Amino acid sequence: MGLIFRLTTKAQLFKEEGVFSTGWVTLEASRQRRRHVRKVFILVITIVFYLGIIVPPVGSELQPVAGLTLFGGAERGNEDHAGGIGGAEILGLYPLSQRFGLQGSLLNQGGNGGYRLGLSTGPVYAYDSGKLGLFGDYVHRNRGDNNFFYLRGVWSHYFDKFDLVLSYSQPVNPVQHTRVTVIDQTACGVFQKRGVNVKEPAINELKGIVRYYPSEKIELNAGLLVNSFAGPDRNETGTGFGGVFGAAFQVFDWLIIRPIQAQMDTRERYRITSGVELIWAPLQQYERGRVQKSDTSFAVAGGAAGTNGCIP
């Protein structure tokens, strides 16, 4: 009996050491993720600080903007497979005064992941060299009949030849599930079907983009992103680091062609689209040219979550 007791104790010790080792590795990985995120925040703040000191800003005030974006491309989210997507987004920016306004958008998207309906609205504040916006985003996914809610802040700072756009989106919805059917094989070789609830995670995202204007008709943009570093689902989806890039050119005052707009991360999540933007603005705003581009860029950056890669 004593021998059995000692063997059992030793086995328990090995088990406890294994649990401790696994927990230590998980804790160390979590610490490394936090250090990476901290470095990204410090880098972004440093860049913004130096740009604000060195580069002269341009004036800004709210102007009414309305637009329709038609897009198509490919996307891979938290699913294991990629697929084609396509859709349209209507957006608008309505000034209540020179400094304050209200912005909203409506997204319809189909393809990979099923149909998605996105709504976004929130206040916008304009200061002398940029704009701030705080938006509430709602996304409904037809697959699983799930509903996602996000809080998202957007900051645009305008310079003479380029804009700096920072955005952060945080999911605030309860955990969503999708009912799926799985097939099990019993020991007797009989196949049985059963329904299970699969968790649908939502991820947060921090993104910084520089929009560069080599001429009045051309826009080039590039930036960095980090996602899924906070929230209850971060251990399931995994923290991702990646980049953003794109290009656009203005054919007419009311027509912008965007041949490519892409973002991707180290978790193989990506979104690559091409599209056209139909823009409406008052005549006096067309005459101001550069301000129109700033308002349009802010409206696009502050659109529904679906066009910015925030949905799962």
N, C-alpha and C positions, 0 to 999 in steps of 0.2 A: 504493500500500500504506500509505503514511503517513497519507493522508486517511482510509482505512478504519479505521486504528488510532485516530485521534483521535475519529472518530464513535462507535466502539465504547466508548471510554473515557468519552465524554460521556454516552452512554446508560446505562452502568454507574453513572456518578455520579448521574444522575437517579434510577435505581433504588435506589441506596443511600440517597439523601436521602429517598425515599419510605418506605423501610423504617424509617429513623431517625425520620421524622415520625410514622409509625403507631405505632412503639414508644413514642415520647414521649407521644402522646395516651393510649395504653393505660396507661402508667405514671402519668400525671397523674390519669386516672380512678380508678386503684387507690388513689392517695394520697387523693383526695377521699372515696372510700368509707370508708377507714380513719379520716379525720377525722370523718365523720358518725357512725360507730360509736363513736368515742371520746367524742364529745359526748353520745351516748345513755347510755353507761356513767356518765359524770360526772353527768348529770341524775338518773339512777336512784339512784346512791349518795347524792347530795345530799338527795333527797326522803326516802330511808330514814333518813338521819342526823337530819334535822329532825323527822320523825315520831316517831322513837325518843326524842327529847328532850322534845318538846312534849306529845305525847298519852300519857296513862297506859295501860299495857298491862293485859290481863286474864290470869288464871291459865290454865294449860294442862297437861293430862296425857293420856296416851293412853287412849282408850276403844275397845272393839271396835265395828266398823261393818261391815255387809254391805249391799250394794245391787245393784239391777238397773236399768240405764238403757236405755230404748227410745227411739230417735231416728229422724228422717227429715228430709230437706232436699235441698240442692243443694251441689255442690262443683266447683271448677275448680282443678286442681293445675298441674303443669308441662305438661299436655297443652294442645292448642289449643282444646279444646271443653269445655263444662260439661255437667253431667248430674245426675240425681237420685241420691241415696244413701239408704240405710236400714240399720238394724242394731240390735244390742243389745250391751251391755257389762255384765259381772258384775265387781264389785270387792269387796275385803275388806281390813280393817285389823285385825290381830290383835296385841294388846299382849303382849309377853313380860315386861314389867315396867311400872312407871309411866312410865318414861322411854324404853324401847326397845320396838320392835315390828317386825312384818313386814307388808308390804302387797303385794297382787298384784291383777291384773285380767286378764280375758279378753275380747277384742273379736271380734265377727263383723260384717262389713260387706259389703254388696253394692251394685251399681249402677255409677256412673261409675268407670272404671278397673278394673273387674272385682272379683272376690271378694277380700277381705282378711281374714286371720286375725292378730290381734295378741295378744301375751303380754307382760306387764310384771310385774316383781317387784323388791323391794329393801327395805333396812332403813329404818326411820323412827326419828328421835330427837326427843323432846319436851323443850323447856325451859320456863321459867316463863311465857313469853308467846308461844310459837309452836312450830313444828315444822320439822324438816329431813328431807329424804328423798333418797336416791340410788338410781336405778332403772336396770335394764337392760331395754330394750324390744326385742322381736322382732316384725317384721311380715313376713308372707308374702303376696305378690301372686300370684294365680292366673295373671294375664296375664304370660307370659314365665317363669313359675315362678321368680320372683326372691325373694330373702331379704334383708331389711334389718335392721341392728342399730344401736341407739342407746344412748348413755349420757346420762342425764337427771337433773339435779338440780332439786329443788323446795324453796323456802323460803316458809313462811307465817308472818306475824307478826300477832298478834291485838291489836286495840284495843277500846275500849268499844263503838263503833258500826260498825266496819268492820274488814276484814282486808286485808293487803297480801300478794300472792302473786307471787313471782318464780320463773321457771323457765328453764332452758337445756337444749337438746337438741343433741347432736352425733353425727352418723352415724359409725360405725366399721367398716362393712362394706366389702369390696372392691367394685370397680366392677361393677355388674350390667348385663346386656344382655337385650334381647328380640328374638327372631327375627321379622322381618316380611318380607312379600313386596312387592316393588316391580315396576312394569311400565315397561319402557323401549321407546322406539320407535327402530328403526334408521334409517339413511339411506335404506333401500329401503322404508320405511313398514311394516316388520314389527314387531309387538309381541312382546316377549320378557319373560318373568317370571324374576325372580331373588330369592334370599333374602339379606337383609343383617341384620347385628346392630346394633340401635339401642341406644345407651347410655341407661340409666335412672338419672338423677342422683338423689342424696339431698341434702337441704338441712338446714342447722342452723337453730336458731331461739332467739332471746332474747325473752322476753315478761314484761311486768309488768302485773298486774291489781289493781285496787282493788275489793273486794266491800263494798258499803255496805248496811247493814240499817236502813232507816227505821223498821221495826217488827220484832217477833219473827217475823212470818210472811212478810216480803217481803225479797228480795235484788235489788239492782241492781249491775251490775258494768261496768267500763270499763277500758281499758288501752291500752298501746302494744306494738308488736312490731317487730323487725328480724330478717330472715332471709337466709340464703345469703350471709353476709359472710365466711365462712371455709370452708376445705376445698377439695378439688381440683375440685369442680363449680361453684364460685361464679361463674366467668366464663361458664359455659353457662346457668345458671339466672338469674343477675342478682340483685343485692342488692335486697331489697324492704323498704319501710317501710310500716307500716299500723297499724290499730287493732283493738281487741276491744271488744265490748259485748254485753250480755245482761240478762235479767231472769228472775226465778223467784219463785214464791210457794208456801207450804206449805199444802196443803189439810187434811191430817191429819198426825199425828206420823210416819206412815210413807209419806206421799205428797207429792212435790214436783213441781209442773208448771213446766216451763221453756218458755214460749211462743217465745222466741227466744234463740239463742246464736250469735254471728257473729264472724268475723274476716276481714280482707281486707288486701291489700298493694298497693303501687304497680305490681306486675308482673301485676295482674289475677288473682292467685291468691286464692281465697276459699273459705269454708266457712260455710254458714248452715243451722242445724238447729233443730228444735223437738222436744221430747220430754218424757217423764215419768221420774221417779226413784222407785223403790220402795226404802225404807230400813228396815233392821232394826238395832235397838240395844237393849241391856238397859233395863229399866224405869227404873232409877235414872238412866240417861243422858237419857231423855226428860224427867225431872223437872228436869234441869240446863239444858235448852233451848239456851242459847247455846253451851255446849260441844259439844253434838251438832252444831249447825250448823258449828262450826269443824272438827270431825273429818270431817264429810261434805264440806265444801268442800275440805279437803286431799286426801281420797281421790279426789274428782272431778278435782282439778288434777293428781294423781299417777297418773291412769289410763293406759291404753294409749296409745301414740303416735297411733293413728288418731283419737281423739276430741279431739286437741289440735292437729291440723293439721301434724304433723311428718312425715307420710309424703308421698312424692312424688305 
